[in-house]
Amino acid sequence: MRATLIVLTTVTILAAAIFCGYAVPKAAAATGPIPLNCNRACLESLVDQYWAAVVAHDPKRLPLSADVKYTENDQEMQVGDGFWKTAEGLGNYKHIFADPEFGQVVFMGTMREAGAALLVSLRLRVELGRITEIEGIYYKPGGGGPSGIADMDKPGYKPEDIWFKSIPPAQRASRQELIATADGYFTGLQKNDGKGINGTGTYPFTNDCHRIENGAPTTNVPRPPNEPPGTINAFAMDCLAQFKLGYYFVVQSIHHRRYPLVDAERGVVWAHAVFDQGTVNKGTLSDGREYTFKGFNRPSSILVTEAFLIENGKIRRVEMIGPSVSYHLNSPWPGNLSGN
């Protein structure tokens, strides 16, 4: 009778372990499962643990779910393949966003590969003590568009302090409100008529809104001293001026919009989208001037990941990492709020 009870107890404990997600995954974890109440500090430390495993080329160092989903630039593959085989070390820039409510954490920063720095936007999802999703976006030298990898990787370069303020709970916007503001950025960019979101005449920007794309500023850049009067220099404008001018008509569609991470404590949304461009490179700006984008005469897309810092319903800062990809790339990740 006692032996039977022991067997039954053992079976019960094993079943409970499987139900809670602690059964041995494909890649056995050397450190054990992640705490079920993984808070901000826990999620941030998980990023460090993840990159240590990548640099060591050893997935067994991580508590992976048996069915973990892993992608590099929206290409699904096995954990341990791709960048896992070529990563050489950490870079100098690190920016982390955490969403403890939904078990999500994002790293935007630099890593090293083939003797050079590259930009990475990495998302991890944790469920029941295991990593269930790994989404990596890699922008490498020569990846197209504005590029400031070397500048972002300089020792001592770090995000502005305004990214790290803690908003009192009573003053925090809801998850839905923050996502709606971020989605308004994409909607306004896709419409590109200078008339605001849905013709309202307004865009969700603060007066000091600033954007960095692939390590390079694409707003508020000082004009060259010898620039001819009347030159259309969008990078010298702020976010609002660019949108009101209808400058980004070259972007024809913004699809596969997702908002997996909302850092409500700091007012940040991390978004994913695909920008289709290159089929139209000539257009009329909202002030009536004709403009041509040189070189944008072939269909292509950008796999965009963007962090939006939102204050009082308006976007104050944007940090983007996005490589060029094949035209109209279809993401393997579910969710598409744009309806395209």
Helices and strands as residue ranges (DSSP letters): H 2-19, H 40-55, G 59-61, E 64-72, E 75-76, H 83-86, E 87-99, G 100-102, E 104-113, E 116-127, E 130-139, H 149-152, G 161-164, G 169-171, H 175-191, G 197-199, E 205-213, E 216-217, G 234-236, H 239-245, E 251-263, E 268-277, E 282-284, E 290-292, E 300-311, E 314-321, E 324-325
